[in-house]
Protein backbone atom coordinates (compact mmCIF):
# COMPACT_ATOMS: atom_id res chain seq x y z
CA UNK A 1 0.00 0.00 0.00
CA UNK A 2 2.90 2.38 0.73
CA UNK A 3 4.32 1.90 -2.77
CA UNK A 4 0.97 2.81 -4.37
CA UNK A 5 0.70 5.85 -2.09
CA UNK A 6 4.26 6.95 -2.97
CA UNK A 7 3.59 6.54 -6.71
CA UNK A 8 0.38 8.53 -6.38
CA UNK A 9 2.17 11.37 -4.56
CA UNK A 10 4.95 11.35 -7.14
CA UNK A 11 2.45 11.63 -9.98
CA UNK A 12 0.61 14.47 -8.24
CA UNK A 13 3.87 16.31 -7.63
CA UNK A 14 4.88 15.88 -11.27
CA UNK A 15 1.49 17.20 -12.39
CA UNK A 16 1.72 20.26 -10.11
CA UNK A 17 5.23 21.04 -11.39
CA UNK A 18 4.11 20.67 -15.01
CA UNK A 19 1.06 22.89 -14.56
CA UNK A 20 2.94 25.58 -12.65
CA UNK A 21 5.64 25.56 -15.32
CA UNK A 22 2.99 26.38 -17.93
CA UNK A 23 1.62 29.19 -15.80
CA UNK A 24 4.93 30.96 -15.34
CA UNK A 25 4.77 34.54 -16.60
CA UNK A 26 6.62 35.23 -19.83
CA UNK A 27 8.11 38.69 -20.27
CA UNK A 28 6.17 40.56 -22.96
CA UNK A 29 8.98 42.74 -24.24
CA UNK A 30 12.71 42.97 -23.90
CA UNK A 31 14.43 46.18 -22.84
CA UNK A 32 15.57 46.72 -26.43
CA UNK A 33 12.01 46.31 -27.76
CA UNK A 34 10.70 48.69 -25.08
CA UNK A 35 13.31 51.27 -26.05
CA UNK A 36 12.30 50.97 -29.71
CA UNK A 37 8.60 51.27 -28.84
CA UNK A 38 9.31 54.41 -26.81
CA UNK A 39 10.52 56.17 -29.99
CA UNK A 40 6.97 56.05 -31.42
CA UNK A 41 4.36 58.66 -30.52
CA UNK A 42 0.62 58.24 -31.05
CA UNK A 43 -0.82 61.26 -32.87
CA UNK A 44 -4.35 62.25 -33.88
CA UNK A 45 -5.23 62.43 -37.60
CA UNK A 46 -5.74 66.22 -37.48
CA UNK A 47 -2.11 66.62 -36.34
CA UNK A 48 -1.00 65.64 -39.85
CA UNK A 49 -1.94 69.18 -40.91
CA UNK A 50 0.54 70.80 -38.51
CA UNK A 51 2.76 73.42 -40.15
CA UNK A 52 5.75 73.15 -37.80
CA UNK A 53 6.63 69.57 -38.83
CA UNK A 54 6.59 67.45 -41.99
CA UNK A 55 5.07 63.99 -42.15
CA UNK A 56 6.16 61.24 -44.54
CA UNK A 57 3.82 58.27 -44.75
CA UNK A 58 5.61 54.92 -44.40
CA UNK A 59 2.50 52.78 -44.80
CA UNK A 60 -0.01 50.74 -42.86
CA UNK A 61 1.02 48.78 -39.78
CA UNK A 62 -0.68 46.22 -37.55
CA UNK A 63 -0.14 44.70 -34.11
CA UNK A 64 -1.70 41.57 -32.70
CA UNK A 65 -2.14 39.84 -29.37
CA UNK A 66 -3.19 36.22 -29.88
CA UNK A 67 -4.44 33.41 -27.65
CA UNK A 68 -3.84 30.28 -29.73
CA UNK A 69 -5.05 27.81 -27.08
CA UNK A 70 -7.33 28.15 -24.07
CA UNK A 71 -4.40 27.55 -21.70
CA UNK A 72 -2.38 30.47 -23.14
CA UNK A 73 -2.54 33.92 -21.61
CA UNK A 74 -5.63 35.88 -22.67
CA UNK A 75 -4.85 38.45 -25.38
CA UNK A 76 -4.87 42.13 -24.45
CA UNK A 77 -5.45 45.35 -26.30
CA UNK A 78 -2.40 46.82 -24.55
CA UNK A 79 -0.14 44.06 -25.96
CA UNK A 80 -1.58 44.58 -29.46
CA UNK A 81 -0.87 48.32 -29.18
CA UNK A 82 2.71 47.60 -28.10
CA UNK A 83 3.13 45.28 -31.09
CA UNK A 84 1.71 48.06 -33.30
CA UNK A 85 4.30 50.50 -31.95
CA UNK A 86 7.02 47.87 -32.49
CA UNK A 87 6.01 47.43 -36.15
CA UNK A 88 5.95 51.21 -36.59
CA UNK A 89 9.44 51.63 -35.11
CA UNK A 90 10.82 48.81 -37.27
CA UNK A 91 9.73 50.81 -40.36
CA UNK A 92 11.78 53.76 -39.11
CA UNK A 93 8.70 55.79 -38.24
CA UNK A 94 8.27 57.85 -35.09
CA UNK A 95 4.57 58.80 -35.33
CA UNK A 96 1.50 56.59 -35.49
CA UNK A 97 -2.14 57.31 -36.28
CA UNK A 98 -4.32 54.58 -34.74
CA UNK A 99 -7.13 53.48 -37.05
CA UNK A 100 -8.79 50.77 -34.99
CA UNK A 101 -8.47 47.98 -32.45
CA UNK A 102 -10.83 45.02 -32.65
CA UNK A 103 -11.27 41.89 -30.56
CA UNK A 104 -12.12 38.87 -32.68
CA UNK A 105 -11.33 35.25 -33.50
CA UNK A 106 -9.20 34.03 -36.39
CA UNK A 107 -8.04 30.74 -37.87
CA UNK A 108 -4.82 30.83 -35.79
CA UNK A 109 -6.17 32.52 -32.66
CA UNK A 110 -8.89 31.41 -30.32
CA UNK A 111 -9.13 35.06 -29.26
CA UNK A 112 -7.15 38.02 -30.49
CA UNK A 113 -6.80 41.76 -30.39
CA UNK A 114 -5.81 43.33 -33.70
CA UNK A 115 -4.81 47.00 -33.87
CA UNK A 116 -4.16 48.83 -37.14
CA UNK A 117 -2.74 52.21 -37.98
CA UNK A 118 -0.64 54.34 -40.30
CA UNK A 119 3.07 54.94 -39.69
CA UNK A 120 4.69 58.33 -40.33
CA UNK A 121 8.16 59.79 -40.13
CA UNK A 122 7.73 63.14 -38.38
CA UNK A 123 10.49 65.74 -38.75
CA UNK A 124 10.56 69.34 -37.52
CA UNK A 125 10.76 72.04 -40.20
CA UNK A 126 13.76 74.32 -39.89
N, C-alpha and C positions, 0 to 999 in steps of 0.2 A: 504494500500500500504506500510506503514511503517513496518508492521509486516512481510510482504514478503521480504522486503529489509533487515530487521534485520536477518531473517532466512538465507537468501542468504549469508550475510556477515559472519554469524556464521559458516555455512558450508564451506565457503572458508577458513576461519581461521583454522578450524579443519583439512582441507585438507593440508594446508601449514605446520601445526605443524606435521602432520603424515609423510609427505614427508621429511621434514627436519630431523625428528627423524631417518628415514631410512638412511639418508645421513651422519649421524654423524660418524666421523672416529673412528675406533676400533683399539686399540693398537695391533700391530702385535706380540710383544713378551713382556714377563714380564722381570723384572730385573734379576730374577733367571735364566730364560731361556737364556737371553743374556750372563750371566756369564758362563753358561754351554757351549754355542756355542763358546765362546772365548777360550775355552780350546782345540779346534780342529784347526789344521793347515792343509791347503791344501798343498799337495806335488805333485811333478811330478813323473810319473812311474819310471823314471831312478834313482830317489833318493832311491828307495828300494834296490839298490845295494851299498849303502854307507857302509863303513867299520867301522865308528865311532859310529854307533847305530845299535840296532837290531829291527826288525819289526816282529810283530806277527799279522797274519791276523785274524780279528774278523768277517769277512763276508761281504756280499753285503748290501748296505743301499740305501734308496731312500727318496726323499723329494718331496713334491707336493704343488703347489699353484693352487687352484681350484675356478672357477667361476660357481657355480651351476645354477644361474639364471641371466638373463640379467641385473637385477637391483643390483646385488652384485658387489663388487669391482672387477675390471679386474685383472686376475692373473698376477704375475710377476716372472721373472726368479730369481730375488734377493730373493724373499720370498721362492721359492722352494729350493734355495741354503741354506738359513738359516734353513729350515726344514731338509735338508740333514745333515747339521752340528749338529742339535739337535739329530737326530737319531744316528749319529756317537757317540756323547758324551754319550748318554744313554746306548750304548754298552760298555762304558768304554774305548773307543778308543780316541787317541789324534792326529791321522793323517788320512788324507782322500785323496784318489786318485779319482779324478772326471773322470767318464767314459763318460757321456753325459748328455745334457739337451735338451729336445725336447718340442715343443709347439704343442699340439694336442687336440682333443676332446675325451671324454670318455662317458660311459653310465651315470655316475654321474655328470660329469662336462661339461658345455657348452663349456668352454675353460679351458685349464690347461697347466701348465708348470710341467714337470716331470724331475727331475735330479736324476741320479744314480751314485753310486761310490762304492769303496771298503774301508772298515774301517780297520785301523791298530793301534796297540798299539806300540808306538815308545819309546824305552828306550836306554839311552846312555850306551855304553860298558865301563866298568871300568877296 
